[in-house]
Amino acid sequence: MSACYRSVTGAFQHFVHKLQLRWRKTQRRNLIQFASAVMATRGLPVRRAARASKGPVVAVRYTERRFRRFLGNDRLDLDGGLRALLAFLLPRLGDLAFIPVVFDWTWVSRTHAVLWAQIPYQGRSFPLLASVHPDPEYHATAPELALLERVHAAWPVEAPRPLFLADGGFPKPQLLAWLQEHHWHFLIRGRYDQVVTTRDGERVDPLGVAVGDERYWTEVNVFAPQRRRTRQTVNVVIAGRRLRRRHRSEDSHWLLITDLPEALLPQATRLYAHRMQPEQTHRDCKRGHFVSGFALDHLQRLRRDRLERALFCVSLCYAFLVFLAEAERQTRAWFRSRHWGLSLITFALDLLHAGQVEAVQAIKRALVCVTLEPLWLQSGDS
């Protein structure tokens, strides 16, 4: 058992206690040991986590079996865990008008994809809940609606309204109708084959907006492709942007569909840009441990339900690591000023592995003193 694992276990145990997770005592103990081993090894593979907790001894096979039984336990209440995570996290974001929640797909193998709900934060995100689907169809809305229902049921009543952020794969009639019915704000990038018309019947051409300009329309009609009878009345923002690639730049137009009030429409493009922060979380999780990832791409053979529970453990690990990194805000600012470019997660993992901070004392200080500073508040909108 490494010193890093012992240090992480004590700190993460205090974090789980503060979450007030209403799981059985044995389930909480297995969660603490598995998640601590994941952070100690920077990897999700179960056998590697078992070696981190016990070391290379004969008895490690019993720990591996216990971890697999823990991940395969269908009585593990992930929705209850999400309620505890949201009740702990959302008050620390402050009194806001809305909180962005990004929904996005990411592939973990050629046959399995993960639909993940996340709150963007400081270039990374707070992962909330994930569902794993074998070979999902691009136009299928059932998995997205099912995950929306679970997040909506766990969202605290007194919390700010969620803002649904998503890319061009999500502006579907059923999805927009669900969001309007359940009073979620939404900001979704539309597709070029969608038809937008004003109240006077005039068609809006996204390509008619010059690069660098933005135009706003309120209470316009958006028609679904191939289904001209299906429409929603929404606000629309069209922005002409020049995107920089590695060796070139190209012009692009964002067609953003939203229900945000007219006063917030000038901020829509900046808010939508935060949709890319969870992409960095996806990249971190999928990479191998040699580049500070969690080796999610190596779990192609893990059973679907076990993978979903392992991803919820990752969600709790990310919340723990963000708070640990924010407890050392001045040190991280020094690294950033020297152009080291460490992300929150990499910085926190390096702190744990270097042993330069007392993890238990650091997380106790963070949970009492740290105020979260989301990037979407930088311009003063709340």
C-alpha positions, 0 to 999 in steps of 0.5 A: 500500500503506497503512501499516496493511497493512504493519504488519498483515502483519508482525505476522500473519506472526509469528502464522502462524509461531507457529501452525506451519501445515503449508501450502506456503510459497506458501499461507502467503504468500497467507494472510498477504497476504489476511488482512492485507488483510482486517483492513486494510480490515475487509472480506472482498470479494476486490477490496477486499482486493487494493486494500488490498495493492497500492493503486489501480494497474493491477497490482491485477488480478493480485493479485485473481486470485491471491487468488481462486486461493488461495481456490479451491485445493482442496489447501488443507488446512483440517483441518490448519489447524484442528489447528494452530489448536487445538494453539496455542489450547487450551493457552493456555486452561489446565487445564480439565475441558472447553472449550465449543464452540458450534455454530450456523447463520447465514444469509449470504443468502436461499439460503446458510447457514453452520454454524460451530463456535466457542469463546466468549471474552469476549463474542465467540469463537474461530471454528474451522471453518465449512461452507457449505450452500445452503438447508439443511433445518432437520431435516437432521443430515448437515451437523452430523455432518460438521462434528462429525467434522472438529472431533473429528478435529482435537481434540488427544488431550491437550486437555480434553474439548469441551462441545457447546453448541447451541440448540433446533435440535440435540437430535436422536437421531442427534446425541446418540448421536454425542456419547455415543459419542465422549465429548463433553460436551453442553449443548443446549436442548431443544424444547417438543415433546420429552417428558421422563420420570423413571425412574418414568415421571412426565412432567416439565412445563417450564412447572411451574417458576416464573420465577427457579427451577431444577430438576434431574433426573438419568438421565431419558428424553428422547423425540424428537418424533413418534418415541416409541421413540427415547430417550436417558438424560440429565440435565435442567435446567429454568430459568424465566427472564424475558428482556428485550427492547427495550421489554418483557420476557417469561417463558421456560423453558429445557429443557437436556439435558446429560450434565454430572455432577450437581455441575455442574448448578447451573452449567448455565444460566450455561454455556448463556448463553455460547452467545450470544457467537458470535452477536456474532461472526456479527453482526460478520462480516455487517455492513459495514466502516462498522460494523467488520464484515467484510461477509460479507453482501456475498459472496453470489456467492462460490463455496461452497468459496471462502467456506469457505476465506475463513471459515477465514481469518477464524478465524485473523484473530479469533485474532490480533486477540484476542491483540493486544487482550489484549496491551493489557488495561489500555488496554481496561479504561480504555475499558470503565470509561468506557463505550465498550463496545468489543469485543475485535475492534473494539478490536484493529482500532482499535489497528491502524488508529490506528497507536498500537502497534507491531503486531509487538512487541505480538503478540510480547509477547502470544504470550509473556505473555498468559493467556486468561481465558474468561468461563465460569471467572468462578465458579471452575468448571474 
